[in-house]
Amino acid sequence: MNNNLKRLLNPRQIAVIGGAAATAVVRQCNLIGYTGDIWPVNPKRNEIGGHRCYATVADLPGAPDAAFIAVPREPTIEAVGQLAAIGAGGVVCYASGFAEMGEAGRTDQARLQAAMGDMALIGPNCYGVLNYLDGVTLWPDEHGGKRLERGAAIIAQSGNISISLSMQRRSVPLAYLIATGNQAGVTVPEYIETLLEDERVTAVGLHLEGLDDVAAFSRAALKALQKRVPLVVLKTGATALGSQITMSHTSSLAGADTLYDALFARLGVLRVHSIPELLEAIKFLSLVGPLPSGQIASISCSGGEAAIVADRAAAHGLTMPSLLPEQAANLHAVLGDRVALSNPLDYHTYIWDDEEAQYGCFHAMMGGSQEVTLKILDFPRLDMCDPAAWVKTGRAFARAATDRGARGVVVATMPENLPEAVAEPLLAAGVAPMWGIEECLVAIRGAAHIYAAQQTVAEKQPISAPVPLAHADGSIHTLNEVDSKALLGQFGLPTPKRAVATGENAVATAVSLGFPVVVKVLSSDIVHKSDVGGVVVNVRDEVGVKTAVSAMSHLSNQFLIEQMAPKPIVEMILGLTRDPQFGLALVLGAGGILVELFQDSQTLLLPTSRAEVESALSKLKIAPLLDGYRGQAGVDKAGLVTAVLNLARFAEAHADRLIEVDVNPLFVYEGGLTAVDAVISIADEKARPGTL
């Protein structure tokens, strides 16, 4: 597949099959200067776009590296089979009406897949490929790109969004644009891995509605980290969790979109949330690159702009280091006593239109400890105003960055205030023109995240493929608390001393355990016992046991009597949840009765590591409590990490049966921890209490 995909992306011969759309493809190839052979196939025409037409695929002079098929669904399937038979490299299938249309369409798509053989197939239901590096336009519509020598690639699942992306006027160096359609043949991970082999690709941007193979994506993303090619993802929508999940706490904390966040964070992928953020991020990463830290400096001649940058930088976790003594002295030499020196710097307008003075100011400011310097600069309307003074400012900034060997970007607060006519000279001078303060800061935050991930790539593991349920069509069973704790105890999770009792021997059982105790109703049908009055804590004598059992007797005649656990430093939740795409994922966070109100949790995909667990704990809002807040004792963090890893081992051992695990609350102490409550849900043909 990889070699055929390479043939398709950079073909020596292109066969174009169809009428109007095929004619548009030929026209675009002619316009961009495609230098290979073009072989139109149309029995009703003699030529298309100056190229001789062939009546059928069988009449072609050879096997084309690429073909664009723009005929209806049934003839598309036939043409794909014919091209596969003669050894074509790959095809773009423009026709719609396949899997996106429901069951009948899925049947036809399966026929298409059977016909394609080992060809690389893009689509169906797609626009195709633009290769601006080599001048290849397998594209049946207008586009706004031009030839260049290196740049970013974009892979998009939406055809219309792909067209819009091609029309960008933000000075994004766009090398490839691929509209994937239904992905009946080539998948997103395969596109990524093939593009990584092209040394001219500086970054890869993705517009995704979903991933069919998360494990394959994780392997491709790790290769991107190893090759130092940044990935940026605009992920839209969210897949629903499987309908068979029976418990609420863990699954409410780890919805499908949260799992995507965990995936991207683990793999050093920058997730963005808008098309402008996607474009600005791949531009920044292509032109500036990943950053060793999120330290920035900002220069403007407006206090308002300086304040906006400072506020939004803090919101994104970026820092603005104080001026160094030499830096401040050099700035004072240029600006004098009338300007308050700081980072961000508002240098007022005293030196406006003085290119050399501005150069001195910018050169001095770039002598600090920041990784990148932002110059906020909005150009005036070119159709009404004279931009000469602004051009001087941009030129001074670019020259200062070059002389300092520093990273510098010019940022316009509004896209219309940095048109291509003034952006292109900045690019030529080595300065990235950025559109929007917010978008620029998102890119910088991502650049630091990607750099950090690149440094630890050797420690990262791909995500495991989901293990299918052994009894996917069977029932879902919730084990009672005793059986759940017994199973978790086999994997080293401590639990309170306990015993099962009936109403008749509950008092004697409590006496043998020792007061105070907790009395709970025991039933696999009652998951949230406190909601139905099924839990009484801190029972201190025999009368209290009798009262508790009497109050719960309408619920069950079986009870769990446990020793009362001491008050913890912190209550936590540990859990496992199953997702159709991700398999089992691990959740840890603040627990107890406020678990869903606070939503303070982290999600880890499997397999995980001690370093990942430690990092997840450090990101929780309750992290200060774990470390010891305001002189209070901290928790046994090493034991807590081990408990999380033991739960991960439990998940891997029983991945073909587990639906969900909910350990809430987990009491964590200075010298240990204990699972106060635990429930396990499994898929099975029939209930087998206490076993998996």
N, C-alpha and C positions, 0 to 999 in steps of 0.2 A: 504493500500500500504506500509506504513512504516514498519509494522511487517513482511510482506512478503519480503521486501527488506532486512531487517536484516537476514531473513532466507537465502536469496540468497547470501549475502556477507559472511556469516559464517555458511555454511550448515553442517548438520550431515550426510546427504546422497546426493550424486551427481549422477544423471542419465546423461549418455553421449550417444548421438544419432548420428550415422553416421559411416564413415569409417576412412580415413587417418587423417583428422583433429580431429576426436573424439579420435583416438588412441594417437595423440599428447597431448591431454588434459589429458588422463589417465597417460601418461608418465610423464608429468610435475607434476601431483599430487603425483605420486610415488616418484619422485625425491625430492620434497620439504618436504615430510613426512606427507602428509595429513592423518589424523587418522580416518576419517569417512568411511562410506560405499560408494563404487563406483559401479554403476550399468550400464554397457554398454548395449546399445540397438542396435542390428544388426542381422537381420535374417540369414545372410550368415556366421556368425562366432560363434564359441563355447566360445571363451574367447578373451579378449583384455587386455594386460598388466597384465596378471595373474588374471583377474577378470572375473567371469562367465558372458556370454552374454545372454540377453533376446531378444526374437524375436520381441516383440512389447511393446509399453508403457503399454498396458493392462496386460502384463505378469509381470510387476514389483512387487516386494514384498510389496510395499507401495507407499505413496506419497512422492517423494523426496523434500527436501528443495530447491534444485537447480538442474537445468538441463542445459546442453550445447548441442545445436542443430546444427549440422554441416551437413545438407542435403540441396538440392536445395530449391528454393523459395516455390513451391507449397507443397511439403512434410513438409516444415517448418511450414506453416500455419496449416496443418493438425495435426502435432505433438503438436503444441502450444495448440490447442483446446483439444486434448486428455489429456495433462498434467493439463490444467485448470479443466477438468472434474473430475480428481481424487484428486484435492486439493494440487497440487504442490505449493511450495512457489514462485518460480520465474524461469525465463529462460534467457539464453544468446542466441541470434539469430545471428549466424555467417554469414548466407547467405546474399548476396547483391542482387541488382535488384529490390529494393523497391522504396521509394519516391525519391531517388537520381537519378532515371532513367527517371523521367518525369511523365506524366499523367497516363499511364498504371501502372507504379510502385506505384504511389500514391493510385490508386484503390486497388492494392494488399496489400499495407501497411494498408489501412483502414480495409481490411478483417482480417489482422493479429491482429489489435487492437481489433476488435470485438471478435476474438477467445480467446484472453488472459484472459478475465474475470477480476478477481481482482488480478491476479498474477503480480508480479514485472517482467517487461520485459526490458532487456538491449539490445539495438540494434534496428532493424537489422543492417547489414552491419558494424559489429564491431568485435573486438578481445576479449572483455570480461573483466574479473576482476582478479587482483592479490592482494591477501590479505596476506601480509608478517607477519602480527601479529599472525594469526591463522593457517598459512600454507595452504592456499586455492589458487589453480591456475586454474581457469576456463579460460584457455588460450591455444590456439592451435599452439603455436610457441615458439621459444626460448625467454628467458628473462634473465636479468642480476642481479636480486635481490636476497636477502637472508632474512631469518627469523630475526626478531628483536622484542623488547618489546614495543617501542613507536616511533612515528615519523610522518612525514607529509603524507598527501594524495594528489594525483594528479588525476584530472578529465580532460580527454582530448577528444576532438571530432574527432581527427585523429588517426586511428589505427596505421599507420606507425610511427607517432611521438610518440605514446605510447610505441612502441617497443624500439625506440631510447632512450626514457627517462628511460626505465628500465635498459638500458645498461650503465647509467651514472657511472663514476668512480670519482666523486667529493665528496665522503663521505656524500652525502645527506641521512639522515635517512628516507627511503621510507617505509611507512606503507601500503598504498593502492595505486593501480594504476587501474583506471577504464577508459576503452575506450567506449565512449557512443554511437558511431554510429549515427543512425538517430533519436534517442530519441522517438521512437514510444510509449514507455511505460514510464519508469522512466525518468524524466527531471533533468537538472542540479540543480535547487533549491531543488528538492527532495533528490538528492545525498548529497548535502551540509547538509541539515537538519538531515539526518540520520547519517552522519559521525560525526556531532557535538555531537551526543549522545554517541560516543565512547571516553571515557576520555583519551585514549591512543593517540589520534590524536592531534598533536601539531600545525599544520597549514594545510591549504588547498590551493593547487595550481590548477589553471584552465587554460586550453587552450581552448579558445572559438572562434568559427567563427561567432557566433551570439547568441542572446537570444530570444526565442519565447515568453517568459512571463517576461517582465522587472519587473512588480509589484511583482511577486512571488520571483524573484531573490532578490529584495530589502528587502523583509521580511526575507529571508534566511540569507542575509548578516547582517541584524540587529541582528539576533539571534547569528551569529558568533561574532559580537562585544560584545554582552552581555555575551557570554561564554568565551571571551578573546581568541578566536581562530582566528589568522590572516588569511585573504584571500589575495591571490596574483593572478593576472589575466594577461595572455598573450592573448590579443584580437587581432585577425587578421582580415583583410578585413573591409569593411564598407558598411552598407546598404544604398541604395539611398533614398533620400527623395521622398515623393509621387509626381507623375508627375503633379498633379493638382495645385501645388503652383504657384501663379501668380506674386508674388513680389520678389525682389532680395535681398534687404539689409539684412533683418533679417535672411532669409534662408541661405544666403551665410556665415553668422557668426555662424550659429548653424547647421552645417552638422551633419550627423548621428554619425560620430566618435567623434565629440565634445560632443554630448549628452552622449555617453558612458563615456567620461572623466568626465563629470558632475556627472553621476551616481556613478562611482567608488569613486570620491573625496568625495561625500556626505556620502557614506556608510563606509568610512574608509578602502577601498580596495586599495591595491597597484597595480597599472598598470605597467607592464614591457613590453619591446618591443623585447625581444629575448629569446630563450630557455636558454642560459647561465644565463641571468638575472633572469628568473623564478626559476631555480634550486638554484642559490646562495641565492636568497631572502628567499625561503622556508627553506633552510638550516639555514641561519642566524636567522630567526624568530623562528625556532624550537630549536636551540641550545643557542641562546643569548636572544631572545625575543624582544618585543617592547621596545622603549627607551623614557624616559621622555623628551629628547631634542635631537637636532642634533649636539651636541658638541662632537668633537672627538680630539684625539691626535694621532700622528703618530711617529713611531720610525724606523729609517733605518740607515744603515752605508753608505749611498749614498746621496749626495746633489741632484742628478738628480731625485731619487725616491721621496725625500722630496718635491721637486718643483712640481712634477706631482700630488702628493696627495693634496698639497695646492691649486693648480689651479683647479683641478676637484672637490674638496670639495666645493670651492666657487661657482662653476658652478651649483652644486646641492643644494645650499642654506644651506650647513652645515658650522659650525663655528669651528675654532680651537683656543680655549682660550689661552691667554698668561700664561706663567708659574707663579705659585704662589711663593712667596719668599722662603718658606720652600722647595718647590719642586726644585727650582733652586739651593738652597744651598746643598741639598742632591745630586743633579746631579754633582755639582762642586766637591764635595768630592770624587766622583768616577772618573770623567773625567778630572779634573784639568783645567788648563788655555788654553789648546790647542784646546778645542772644544767650538764653539759659541753655547750658550744655547738658545733654542727657541722651539716653537711648530709650525711646525714639527721639530723633532730633528734628525739631522744628527750627529751620534756619532762617525763617521769615523771608522777606523779599529784598533785603539790603543788597544782596549780590546778584539779584535777578538780572539776566541779560549780560552778565560779566562771565564769559566762559572760563577764563583762567582762574578767577576767584572761586567759581563753582567747582572747577577741577580740584583746587586745593582743599576745599571743604570735603568733597567726596573722597579724595585720596586719604585725607586724615581719618575720616569716619571708617574707612575700610581697614584701618590698622588695628582694629580691635580683635576680640576673641570669637566673634560670631562666625558661623559657617557660611552665611549668605547675607548680602545686604540688599534691601529693597529700596528702590527710589520710586516714590509715588509721583506719577507724572501723567496728568490728563491733558492731551493736546486739544487745541481749539478746533472748531469746524473748519475744514480745509476749503469749503466752498464759500466761506464768508470772512475768514480771518487770515492773518499772516502768522504762520507757525514758526517763524525764524528763531525767536527767543527760546521756544520749547525745543527746537532742534539743537540749539547750542547746549541746552541742559542735558539732553540725551547723549550728545557727542562727548561732553565733559565727563559724564558718568561712565560711559563705555571706555574712554581713555584711562580714567582712574582705575577701573577694574583691571584693565590689561596691564597697566604699569605695576599695580599691586600684586598681580597674580591672584586676584580675589574673585569669588563668585558674586555676580551682581545681576539683578533682574529689575526691569522697569515695569511698574504695575500701574495700570489705569483703573480707576474706581468703577468706570463704566466701559463696556466693550466699544461703544461708538467713539470713545475718546482716545483710541489708539488704532487708527486705521492702518491698513496694510502699507500704504505709501510711506508712513513714518516708522512702521515696525520693521520693514525689510532692512533699512540701514542699520538698525540696532542689531538685528540678527547677524548681519555681515560683520559687525564689530565684535561679535562674541557675547552679546547680551540678550538674554531671553526676554521677549516682550510678553507680559502676562496680563490677562484680562480678568479683573475682579480681585479685590483684596481677599475676600473669603476663599475663592477658588485657589488663589496663590498659596494661602496658608494651609489649606487642605493638602495641596501638593507637597509642601515642605514637610508637614507632619508625616505624610506617607513616605517621603524620601528618607527621613530618619528611621522610620519603621523598617523599610526595606533594607537599608544599610545594616541595621542591627541583625536582621534575619540572615543576611548574607554572611555575617561573621560566624554564625552558629549553624550553618547549613549542614556541617558534618554530623551534628547531633540530632538532626531532625529525621523523623520517620514518615513514610507515606501512610495515608489512612488505610485501615483494613477494609477490604470489601465486605459488605453486609453478609452475615451468615444466614442462609435461609432457615426459616422455622421448620423444625422436623414435623410439626403437626399444624401446618398453616391453615388447614381447613377444620381443625378441631376447636374445642371450646377454650375459653380463657378462664383460668382458675386463680383465685386469690387465696394464697395460703394464710392461715391464721398467724397471729403474732408469735406463738411459741415455735411453730414449724419454721417461720421465717428467720427468727433469731438463731435457731439451731443450725440452719444452713449457713448463715453468715458467720456464725461462730467457728465453723469449720475452716473459714478463711481468715481467722485471727481478729474478728471484730468483737471486742469485749461487750458483754451485756450484763445487766444486774442479775443477781441470784434470784431464782424464781421457782415456782411450782404451780401445777394445774390443780384446781380444786372444784368440787361441786358445792352447791349451797349447803349441803349437810356437813362437809368437812373443811369449809373455808376457814373457820376460826382456828381449828387445830393446825392447819397449814400455815396460817399467819404466825401463830405462836412459835412453830418450829423454825420459821425463817428469822423471826425477831423483829420487833417493832422499831421504827415506823415502817409501814408497808404501803404499797399502791395496790388497789383492787380494780381489776379491769374485766369487763365482759369479754369472753373468748368466743369469737365466731368469725369464720372466713367471709361471712356475708356482711359484716359491719366493718368497714375500712376506717372510717373516721369516728372513732368511738366517743370522743368528747362531744361530738355534735348531737348525740342521742342520749347523753347522760351515762355513758358506759365507762367512765373513769372517775375514780375517787382517789385523790392523792393524800399523802401524809396522814394515813390512818394510824392512830397511836395506841389503840387498845382493842380488846375483843368486842366491846359494844360497837365500836366504829365499824368493824368488819361486818357484824350482823346487819347494821343499818345499811351499809353499802350494798351488800349482797341482796338484801330485801328490795332495795330501790331498783336494782338491775334485773330482778328475777323474771320480769316479763320479756326480757331480751334473750336470755339463755340461761341454762342451768350449769354452764361451764364458766369458770372464772380463772383468770391469771392473777396470782398473788406474787408480787415482787418486792424485794427490799427497796425502800425509798432511796433513790440516788441523791447524794448531797447537791446543794446548789452549785452550778458550774460557773466558771468565769464567762463562758459564752455558750449559747445554744446554736447548733449548726444543723444543716440538712446535708445529707449525702444521698445521691440517688442515681439510678440508671433509667434511661428512657429509650424506646426503640422508635426509629424513624425508617420509613421505607427506603430512602436513599442512603442514609448514613449508618444504618444498623444501630447498635447500642452506643449511646453517648453517656458520659458521666457528668453529673451536676454536683457542685458543692457551693454552699453559701450560708447566709444567716438563716437560722431555723427557728423552730417554735411556732407559736400561734400567729406571728406576724410575717411568716415567710413570703406569702404572696403580696402582702401590703408593701413590704420594703423592696421586694424584687432585687435583693442584693445577692447575686450569684454569678458563678463562672461556669462555662461548659467546656469540657475537654473531650476530644474525639479519641478513639482508641486505634492503636495502642498509645499509651501516654508514658511519661517518664517522671522521675522525681523532680527534675528541674522544671518541667511544665506545671506540675502540681504546686511547687513552691511559688512559681510565678503567678499562678491563678489565685492562690491565697493572698498574695501581696496586693492584688488588684481589688479585693473586696473592701467595701466600706467599713466592715468590722475589723479590718487588718490591724488598726491600732490596739484593739482589745486583745487580739491574739499576741501581740508583742508586749503588752503590759501598758495600759493607759493610765496616765497621771499617777505613776508610782505604784499601780496595782501589779500583781503578779501576772506574768505572761503564761501562755499555755504550753503544753508539751507539743511543740510544733513538729518535731521529728516524728513523734508517735502519730500525730494527726496525718502527716504526709503518708506514713506507712499504712494507716487505715484506708486512705483513699486508694493507694496502689493495690491494697488487698481487695478492695471492692472491684477494681479494674481486673484483677486476676479472676475473681468470681465471675465477672461478666464474660471474660474470654473462655472460661471453662464451661459455661452453660449458655453460650451465645445462640444455640439452636432451640432454646426453650424459653428464655427470659423475654418477658414483655416489659416489665417495669419493676424497679426496686425503689422503695421510699423509706429512708432511715431519717426519721424526724420526730422529736429532736435527738440529736447527738450531743450529749453533754461533754464538754471539753474542759479539762482541769489543768492545773499546773503540772500534775504528775500522771496524767493519763486521760482516758476518755471512756465513755460507755454509751451504747445505743439504747436509749430509753424506749423507743418505739421503732418497729420495723415491719414492713409489709412487702411481700413478693408476689408478683403476678406472673403466671406462666401460661404458655400454650401447651395443651396436652389433649390426648384423646379422651381421658377421663381423669378425675381428681385422684391423686395419690398423695395424701397428706404427708408432709414431712420429707418428701423426696423430690428430686428433679430427674 
